[in-house]
Amino acid sequence: MKITVNEKELLIKSSLTIIELFKKFPIYSKNSAVSVNNNIIPQKEWKEYNIKDNDQIVLFHIIAGG
């Protein structure tokens, strides 16, 4: 299965949830956010949301500013 995470193509053996993806890319913090195919996935859905083949994923930190 091929996915793209922060503009890097990755091959993974099977589908992952967003939480499982964070275990592979340990950048998680309380202020993290995830976009899959340009759609923000709410944090409460991360345990159930399954990443699919060819998904475009962006992991980022939310920063307060003004």
N, C-alpha and C positions, 0 to 999 in steps of 0.2 A: 504494500500500500504506500502511495506517495503523498506526502503533505508538504506544505511550505510553512515554516515557522520563522517569523521575522525575516522574510526574504531569503531563507536558506531552505533548499529542498532536502527532505529527509525521507528515507525509506524505513517504514516500521512494519513489523510482522503482523500485527493485528490492530483492530480498532482500540482506541484509548478514550477514556473520559478526560475532561479538562484537568481534573485533579491528578490523574495519572500522568498527564503531560507535564504538569508542574513538578512532579517527582523526577522526571527526566531532565527538566530545565529548572533547576532550583533558584528561580528568581521571585518566587511567591512572597508577597507581603500583604498586610492588611489593605494596602493601597494599590493592589494590582488590578488590572482590568484585562479582559480578553475580547478580541474581535475575531469572529469566524466568518469569512466571506463578506466582510464589511458590515457585519451585524454584531453589536455588543451583546455578549451573553451575560445575563445577571449572575452574580456570584452564587446565589441560591440554587442555580441550575447546573453548576459545575460538576457535581457528583453524578448526575444522570446524563449530561450531554455527551453523546458519543461523536468523536471526530471521525469523519468519513474520508474516503479516498479523494484526493485532489483538493481537499480543503485548504484555504489560505488563512493562516492563523497569525494574529499579531498579539504578542504579549507585551504589556507596557505598564508602567507605574503612573498612577494619578498623582499629580503634584498641584497643590494649591498655589494660586498666583493671583495677580491682579494688575 
